[in-house]
């Protein structure tokens, strides 16, 4: 599996009662500018979280 540049992905916030997060949508090309592909694949395939703009998120492929 690879992170495709034109595929839309979604960052789902880890639940935090004190700091509620919002879902973020990014294309693969944008994500690859921020993180190494190995980190993205670990997040997508193994459920590891990513830190984006100071908040913790899960990564998933956007389903339209």
Number of C-alpha atoms within 10 A of each C-alpha: 6 10 19 13 14 11 12 19 22 18 22 18 21 17 11 10 7 6 10 10 16 12 11 13 17 16 17 20 14 14 19 16 9 10 13 10 15 12 13 24 16 14 17 20 11 10 14 14 20 22 12 14 6 7 15 16 23 18 23 17 16 13 7 4
